[in-house]
Amino acid sequence: MKLTCNYAVAHFLPYAVTEEFVNIGVILHCRETGYLDFRLAHRWGRVMRFFPELDGTLYREALRLFRTDLQSAVQNPGASRQLLMPGQ
């Protein structure tokens, strides 16, 4: 059986003005089965190479909040619709 899945790359963008970001994970969703899962990277060193002036607390807190929201969506399939881009 072949299924169509959508994925999104999770970005960490600490400075919206510069629009510079680093990829920190991926989110996978299959509408046909309701499957939703994600993987987030924990490589603080990699992020620091991109943004050496950044306070590590900001990244750790952003990652914690993002993970909490995604875990909530995975555990409550109705909430997964909140993660989809408009029009999908």
Buried (B, 14 or more C-beta within 10 A) or exposed (E): EEEEEEEBEBEBEBEEEEEEBBEBBBBEBBBEEEBBEBEBBEEEEEBBEEBEEBEEEEBEEBBEEBBEBBEEBBEEEEBBEEBBEEEE
